[in-house]
Amino acid sequence: MSRGLSTADIIKLKENDKEKVEEFYKFSSWTDDDYKEYDILLKQLKYSYGKCKDDCKEKIVTKSKGDALEDIVNFIIERSYFLEVYPNKRTSTNEIDQLIVISDYGKQSIYSQGFSRELLQFRGDFFLGECKNYDDSVGVTWVGKFNTLLKVCGDCKFGIIFSYKGLTGSENKWEAAHGLTKVIYKVSDEGDKKYILDFNINDFKKLNNKDTNFFKMIKAKKLALSTACKSEALYYDCDEKEELETIYKEMINGR
């Protein structure tokens, strides 16, 4: 007697798994009130990076930018349901902007609901976030420093650099800061790859949309880093043949 699964059994298992994944994303979805609060935080972030009035002092502007950026990042993490953030933690030599860990209720939900741990998109018990409130894009030097910080913090393999203008270079090219994140990924151990991801104003804007989810965005960014394509092409499910062909061509041509 064959022990193999029948086609009907396989289809049923796939349907059950699909429902479980959709349930995971429902847990991490936002309420209408969350979106209202987020919209305010997003406007504050945009305003803080606007042109300063003549009577503004530089130190006040810098603090305003930092607060606005950290406030919206902390909101995103806390509203993910499965995560919680410990902001501004210090080691003996460095300051960690965000120490992001799996919350107790997140751990319990993963266990009780039978969610795959892989859906969180990172390994271990924590990852690091770095907020760079600069007017310009974040350069190679800061990516290198963040990589060192990840090493000294338990050899952490996952980190996100949050900024307004993002990393220098192009997400789908081997140049500047984006290129360095690709090098770090490539030279890291096989089976235990290191991801340093870019999260900028375009991503903050995308989250203000009910069709987008933080964990889905991180999944797309990881895939974009490993394949050297643009993450925008991977955010949404595409049913149309033309859209699929466009994504395929972008990945092949590296545009």
Disulfide bonds with the S-S distance in Angstrom:
none
